[in-house]
Every structure is written in structure tokens, then in C-alpha cells.
Amino acid sequence: MKLLRTNEAVGQFLKTDGTYESIDKIGKEDLLRLVDHTLEDDEFEIDPYDDQLIKNQAHQVIYKSIYQKLDDLRKRRKEFIDESARLFLEDYERYRT
């Protein structure tokens, strides 16, 4: 599944219905869904950022920012999941006693 792509000189993101929408129309819920996919799915793809493929400057800025964040999260995925589990474990232990 490709979460981010460049198509026809436009950055696009995958919507919940399986279609793609222009990156400048992304909302908070869409971003959270992309983060969830990044953390939960091993089988996702994102087109690398290339300013030559995206002609609109606004799309370049938005796409580059989202791409960098998702790529970093993908690289640090295990660390992030472990840290989250550790935080919840501390709270669970505190409330259990």
C-alpha cells in the first residue's frame, strides 16, 4: 500500500476509501491515519521526496515535511513502540497497586 505518492507533478496521499487526494488537502485525521499505518503495517510504501517531480511549491513543502516525518518514524518504529509500551507499563503498574 502506497501512503504517499507523486503523480502528474502533484504530491498525493492515500485516503480511507483507497483513492488518492492532493497533499494540500490533508487533514489532521488523515495524518493520524498515516502515522497509524506507519507504526502498524510492514507493507507500506512512500514515494521519496523529489522536488523535480512536484511542481507546486506548496505541495513540495507539505510533501517533504510529511515524507521526512513518516520516514523517520518508520526508521525508529521499534524504538517508538517500545517506549510507548514502557510508558503504559509504568502507568499500569502504578494504578494496579
CYANA upper distance limits for C-alpha pairs under 8 A (distance plus 0.5 A):
  1 MET  CA     43 GLU  CA      7.04
  1 MET  CA     44 PHE  CA      5.25
  1 MET  CA     45 GLU  CA      6.46
  2 LYS  CA     14 LEU  CA      7.61
  2 LYS  CA     44 PHE  CA      6.13
  2 LYS  CA     45 GLU  CA      4.90
  2 LYS  CA     46 ILE  CA      6.04
  2 LYS  CA     47 ASP  CA      8.18
  3 LEU  CA     13 PHE  CA      6.15
  3 LEU  CA     14 LEU  CA      5.57
  3 LEU  CA     34 LEU  CA      7.35
  3 LEU  CA     44 PHE  CA      7.21
  3 LEU  CA     45 GLU  CA      6.51
  3 LEU  CA     46 ILE  CA      6.01
  4 LEU  CA     11 GLY  CA      7.84
  4 LEU  CA     12 GLN  CA      6.27
  4 LEU  CA     13 PHE  CA      5.10
  4 LEU  CA     14 LEU  CA      6.94
  4 LEU  CA     45 GLU  CA      7.73
  4 LEU  CA     46 ILE  CA      5.16
  4 LEU  CA     47 ASP  CA      6.36
  4 LEU  CA     67 TYR  CA      8.15
  5 ARG  CA     11 GLY  CA      6.45
  5 ARG  CA     12 GLN  CA      5.84
  5 ARG  CA     13 PHE  CA      6.95
  5 ARG  CA     46 ILE  CA      6.59
  5 ARG  CA     47 ASP  CA      5.39
  6 THR  CA     10 VAL  CA      6.02
  6 THR  CA     11 GLY  CA      5.05
  6 THR  CA     12 GLN  CA      6.49
  6 THR  CA     47 ASP  CA      7.15
  6 THR  CA     53 LEU  CA      7.40
  6 THR  CA     54 ILE  CA      7.37
  7 ASN  CA     11 GLY  CA      6.99
  7 ASN  CA     12 GLN  CA      7.61
  9 ALA  CA     53 LEU  CA      5.80
  9 ALA  CA     54 ILE  CA      4.96
  9 ALA  CA     55 LYS  CA      5.99
  9 ALA  CA     56 ASN  CA      8.19
 10 VAL  CA     22 SER  CA      7.32
 10 VAL  CA     23 ILE  CA      8.25
 10 VAL  CA     53 LEU  CA      8.08
 10 VAL  CA     54 ILE  CA      5.70
 10 VAL  CA     55 LYS  CA      7.32
 10 VAL  CA     56 ASN  CA      7.59
 10 VAL  CA     59 HIS  CA      7.35
 11 GLY  CA     22 SER  CA      6.53
 11 GLY  CA     23 ILE  CA      5.82
 11 GLY  CA     54 ILE  CA      6.81
 11 GLY  CA     59 HIS  CA      6.45
 11 GLY  CA     60 GLN  CA      7.89
 11 GLY  CA     63 TYR  CA      6.65
 12 GLN  CA     20 TYR  CA      6.39
 12 GLN  CA     21 GLU  CA      5.77
 12 GLN  CA     22 SER  CA      4.99
 12 GLN  CA     23 ILE  CA      5.11
 13 PHE  CA     20 TYR  CA      5.92
 13 PHE  CA     21 GLU  CA      6.08
 13 PHE  CA     22 SER  CA      7.08
 13 PHE  CA     23 ILE  CA      6.26
 13 PHE  CA     26 ILE  CA      8.01
 14 LEU  CA     18 GLY  CA      6.64
 14 LEU  CA     19 THR  CA      6.40
 14 LEU  CA     20 TYR  CA      5.15
 14 LEU  CA     21 GLU  CA      7.11
 15 LYS  CA     19 THR  CA      6.01
 15 LYS  CA     20 TYR  CA      6.22
 15 LYS  CA     21 GLU  CA      7.17
 15 LYS  CA     30 ASP  CA      7.61
 21 GLU  CA     25 LYS  CA      7.48
 21 GLU  CA     26 ILE  CA      8.27
 22 SER  CA     26 ILE  CA      7.93
 23 ILE  CA     59 HIS  CA      6.79
 23 ILE  CA     62 ILE  CA      7.43
 23 ILE  CA     63 TYR  CA      7.11
 24 ASP  CA     58 ALA  CA      7.86
 24 ASP  CA     59 HIS  CA      6.63
 24 ASP  CA     62 ILE  CA      7.44
 26 ILE  CA     30 ASP  CA      6.52
 26 ILE  CA     31 LEU  CA      7.55
 27 GLY  CA     31 LEU  CA      6.82
 28 LYS  CA     32 LEU  CA      6.80
 29 GLU  CA     33 ARG  CA      6.69
 30 ASP  CA     34 LEU  CA      6.73
 31 LEU  CA     35 VAL  CA      6.75
 32 LEU  CA     36 ASP  CA      6.67
 33 ARG  CA     37 HIS  CA      6.72
 34 LEU  CA     38 THR  CA      6.66
 34 LEU  CA     70 LEU  CA      8.49
 35 VAL  CA     39 LEU  CA      6.74
 35 VAL  CA     70 LEU  CA      7.37
 36 ASP  CA     40 GLU  CA      6.47
 37 HIS  CA     41 ASP  CA      5.80
 37 HIS  CA     44 PHE  CA      8.03
 38 THR  CA     42 ASP  CA      8.17
 38 THR  CA     44 PHE  CA      7.74
 38 THR  CA     70 LEU  CA      7.30
 38 THR  CA     73 LEU  CA      7.70
 38 THR  CA     74 ARG  CA      6.58
 38 THR  CA     77 ARG  CA      8.45
 39 LEU  CA     73 LEU  CA      8.08
 39 LEU  CA     74 ARG  CA      7.45
 39 LEU  CA     77 ARG  CA      6.59
 39 LEU  CA     81 ILE  CA      8.30
 46 ILE  CA     67 TYR  CA      7.88
 48 PRO  CA     67 TYR  CA      7.65
 49 TYR  CA     63 TYR  CA      7.55
 49 TYR  CA     64 LYS  CA      6.26
 49 TYR  CA     67 TYR  CA      7.21
 50 ASP  CA     54 ILE  CA      7.34
 51 ASP  CA     55 LYS  CA      7.63
 51 ASP  CA     60 GLN  CA      6.77
 54 ILE  CA     59 HIS  CA      7.38
 54 ILE  CA     60 GLN  CA      6.52
 55 LYS  CA     59 HIS  CA      8.20
 55 LYS  CA     60 GLN  CA      7.86
 56 ASN  CA     60 GLN  CA      6.77
 57 GLN  CA     61 VAL  CA      6.79
 58 ALA  CA     62 ILE  CA      6.77
 59 HIS  CA     63 TYR  CA      6.24
 60 GLN  CA     64 LYS  CA      6.33
 61 VAL  CA     65 SER  CA      6.69
 62 ILE  CA     66 ILE  CA      6.72
 63 TYR  CA     67 TYR  CA      6.32
 64 LYS  CA     68 GLN  CA      6.54
 65 SER  CA     69 LYS  CA      6.79
 66 ILE  CA     70 LEU  CA      6.59
 67 TYR  CA     71 ASP  CA      6.41
 68 GLN  CA     72 ASP  CA      6.51
 69 LYS  CA     73 LEU  CA      6.58
 70 LEU  CA     74 ARG  CA      6.52
 71 ASP  CA     75 LYS  CA      6.77
 72 ASP  CA     76 ARG  CA      6.65
 73 LEU  CA     77 ARG  CA      5.94
 73 LEU  CA     80 PHE  CA      8.27
 76 ARG  CA     80 PHE  CA      6.56
 77 ARG  CA     81 ILE  CA      6.65
 78 LYS  CA     82 ASP  CA      6.54
 79 GLU  CA     83 GLU  CA      6.57
 80 PHE  CA     84 SER  CA      6.63
 81 ILE  CA     85 ALA  CA      6.65
 82 ASP  CA     86 ARG  CA      6.64
 83 GLU  CA     87 LEU  CA      6.77
 84 SER  CA     88 PHE  CA      6.83
 85 ALA  CA     89 LEU  CA      6.50
 86 ARG  CA     90 GLU  CA      6.82
 87 LEU  CA     91 ASP  CA      7.05
 88 PHE  CA     92 TYR  CA      6.45
 89 LEU  CA     93 GLU  CA      6.54
 90 GLU  CA     94 ARG  CA      6.67
 91 ASP  CA     95 TYR  CA      6.71
 92 TYR  CA     96 ARG  CA      6.39
 93 GLU  CA     97 THR  CA      7.07
